[in-house]
């Protein structure tokens, strides 16, 4: 796991499980920090995770399946 600075951009290499955790925490607190909602970081993170979930056979339009794949322990099955 690492971060690498490239000019004004920072590239990160992190495990899928860590990215899921970061997404869960950010998503859980969006109402408290609405400025995060339209950031490129959150949008790209969600797009990446949707692609990974789809590759695992998850229907990301099914909120319960998406939540379960993300590791939300309170996700309905």
N, C-alpha and C positions, 0 to 999 in steps of 0.2 A: 504494500500500500504506500502510495507516495503522491506528492504534488511536485510539479515541475513548472517553473516560470518560463514562458516563451513570449518575450516582449511584454505586452500588457495583458497577456492571457495566461491563465494558470490551468494546466492540464493535470487531471487527477486519475490515478489508477487505484480503484478500490473494489472490494469484493461485492458481489451481488447482494449478499445478506446485509452488508453495511449500507449499501445504497437504499435497500428496502427500509431499513431502520430510519435513515435520515428522512426519507419520503414520508413515512408514517408520522414521525414527530412533527415535521413541517406541516403536513396536511391537517393534523390534529389541532394545530394552533393558528391556522390561517385567519380565523375570525379575530384573533388578537393582533395579528400582524398582516393586515390586508395588503400592505405594500409588497409582500412576497408573491401575491397571487399571479401577477402578470410578469414575473421576472423570467428572463431567458433560462436561468438555472433551473427553476422549478418546472417550467414547460418542457425543457429538454430532458430533465430527469424523468418526468412522467412519460414522455414519449419513449424513452429508452426502456423503462420498466414495462410499458404496455407491449413493446415489441418482444421483450424477453418472455413475458407471460404468454403472449400469443404463440411464441415458438414452443412453449411448454404445453400448448393445447388449451389454455385458459381463454374463455370468452370474456374479454375485458369489459364488454357491455353489461355483463351480469355482475352487478355490484358485489354480491355476496362471494362469488367466485374470485373476483379481483381482490377483495379484502382478505380472503383466506390465503391467496397466493402471496400477498404482501406480508403475511404473518400476523395480521391483526387477530389477537386471541379472542376478541369478542365478536368476530365475524360469524354471521349466520350461515349455516350450510344448506 
